[in-house]
Amino acid sequence: MTFILSNQNVFDYLIERGICTSEEQAQSNVERKYAKNFNLLLTLPKGRKLLVKQEPHIHDGKTAGEFLREWKIQELLQKFSELSQIRPWISEVIDFDAERSIIVFNYLDEYRDVMNFYGKETTFPTEIPIAIGTILARIHSLTLERQDYQEFCTQTLESQSSTTTDISDINTQW
């Protein structure tokens, strides 16, 4: 049976995974964040925030496997120390449950979605796209034509593809 995350069961799930405690639950707030995935923002005591996301199930409990790709990026950064300079630009995953297609991030308070920013602000400073372009160029220069990175991602995706609908769809995106 497919596990469906909700406002009511999110703390039971996180306690089961050892991510938070029942004491923290009593002093916490849960807020739904509307997006293509089911997203819950949890504000815990001492200012700690978690973003808990569950990928939608397509059919037969299967998903598109997008979170698996996100987790592979985290593993790639851990395995290849020369990529450590990329870490500050990527949200920190603290737990990934492939079977249930749930991923938990430390939430970045200073994060702001570019689309929301652009829609709400009357100006769009050129510093923003320059910074984004610089970061993307740096990532590209560090990873361009690195067969070892390609093989790592493809190999680990194939070995953990049980929750995805078709592994060939994932491999073409690397």
C-alpha positions in Angstrom: 0.0 0.0 0.0 1.3 3.4 -0.9 2.2 5.8 2.0 0.7 9.2 1.4 2.3 12.0 3.5 -0.1 14.5 5.1 -0.2 17.3 7.7 -1.6 14.8 10.1 1.1 12.1 9.7 4.3 14.1 8.9 5.5 14.1 12.5 4.9 10.4 13.0 6.9 9.8 9.9 9.8 12.1 10.9 9.9 10.6 14.4 10.0 7.1 12.9 12.9 8.2 10.7 14.8 9.8 13.7 14.7 13.3 12.3 12.7 14.9 15.1 11.2 14.1 18.5 7.7 14.0 19.9 8.7 16.9 22.2 9.5 19.0 19.1 6.2 18.1 17.6 4.3 19.8 20.4 6.1 23.1 19.8 6.1 23.1 16.0 4.1 24.5 13.1 3.2 22.8 9.8 2.6 24.9 6.7 1.6 23.5 3.2 3.7 24.9 0.4 1.9 24.5 -2.9 4.0 23.2 -5.8 4.1 20.2 -8.2 5.1 18.0 -5.2 3.4 17.7 -1.9 5.5 20.1 0.3 5.3 20.8 4.0 7.4 23.4 5.7 7.9 22.5 9.4 9.0 25.2 11.8 10.6 23.4 14.8 11.8 24.8 18.1 15.1 26.9 18.2 14.4 28.2 14.6 15.1 24.9 12.9 13.0 24.5 9.7 12.5 21.4 7.5 11.0 21.1 4.1 9.4 17.7 3.6 8.5 16.8 0.1 6.7 13.8 -1.4 6.7 13.2 -5.1 3.3 12.5 -6.6 2.5 8.8 -7.4 1.7 8.3 -11.1 0.2 4.8 -10.9 0.8 1.5 -9.1 2.7 3.5 -6.4 5.4 4.5 -8.9 6.9 8.0 -9.3 8.9 9.8 -11.9 12.1 9.4 -9.8 13.0 13.1 -9.6 13.9 12.9 -5.9 16.2 10.0 -6.7 18.1 12.3 -9.0 18.3 14.9 -6.3 19.7 12.4 -3.9 22.3 11.2 -6.5 23.6 14.8 -6.7 24.0 14.8 -2.9 25.9 11.5 -3.1 28.0 12.8 -6.0 29.1 15.7 -3.9 30.0 13.4 -1.0 31.9 11.0 -3.1 34.0 13.5 -5.1 35.6 16.0 -2.7 36.7 18.2 -5.6 33.0 19.2 -5.9 32.7 20.4 -2.3 32.6 24.0 -3.5 29.2 23.4 -5.0 27.7 22.4 -1.6 26.7 25.9 -0.5 24.6 26.4 -3.6 22.5 23.3 -3.1 19.9 22.7 -0.4 21.1 20.1 2.2 19.2 16.8 2.1 19.0 15.3 5.5 16.9 12.2 4.6 15.8 10.4 1.5 13.2 7.6 1.5 13.3 6.1 -2.0 10.5 3.6 -1.2 8.0 6.3 -0.2 9.5 9.0 -2.5 10.0 11.4 0.4 12.9 13.8 0.7 13.7 16.1 3.7 15.8 19.2 3.4 17.1 21.7 5.9 15.0 24.7 4.9 16.9 27.8 3.7 15.2 30.9 5.2 17.1 33.2 2.9 15.8 31.3 -0.1 13.5 33.1 -2.5 12.1 31.7 -5.6 13.2 33.7 -8.7 9.7 33.4 -10.3 8.0 34.7 -7.1 10.6 37.5 -6.8 10.1 38.6 -10.4 6.3 38.5 -10.1 6.2 40.6 -6.9 9.0 43.1 -7.3 8.9 46.1 -9.6 12.5 45.8 -10.6 14.8 42.9 -11.3 18.4 43.7 -10.6 20.9 42.4 -13.1 23.0 41.1 -10.2 20.5 38.2 -9.8 20.8 36.6 -13.2 24.6 37.4 -13.2 25.0 35.5 -9.9 22.8 32.6 -11.2 24.7 32.4 -14.4 28.1 32.5 -12.6 27.0 29.6 -10.3 25.7 27.5 -13.3 28.9 28.2 -15.3 31.1 27.1 -12.3 29.1 23.9 -11.9 29.3 23.3 -15.6 33.1 23.9 -15.7 33.6 21.5 -12.7 31.5 18.7 -14.2 32.0 19.0 -18.0 33.1 15.9 -19.7 33.7 14.0 -16.5 32.9 10.4 -17.4 33.5 9.3 -13.8 30.6 11.5 -12.6 28.4 10.3 -15.4 29.1 6.7 -14.6 28.6 7.2 -10.8 25.2 8.8 -11.4 24.0 6.3 -14.0 25.3 3.3 -12.0 23.7 4.3 -8.8 20.4 5.3 -10.4 20.1 1.9 -12.1 20.7 0.1 -8.9 18.1 2.1 -7.0 15.4 2.4 -9.6 12.7 0.4 -8.0 10.4 3.4 -7.3 10.7 4.9 -10.8 8.5 4.2 -13.7 11.3 3.8 -16.3 15.0 4.1 -15.6 15.8 4.9 -19.2 13.9 8.2 -18.7 16.3 9.1 -15.8 19.5 8.1 -17.6 18.8 10.4 -20.6 18.7 13.4 -18.2 22.3 12.9 -17.1 
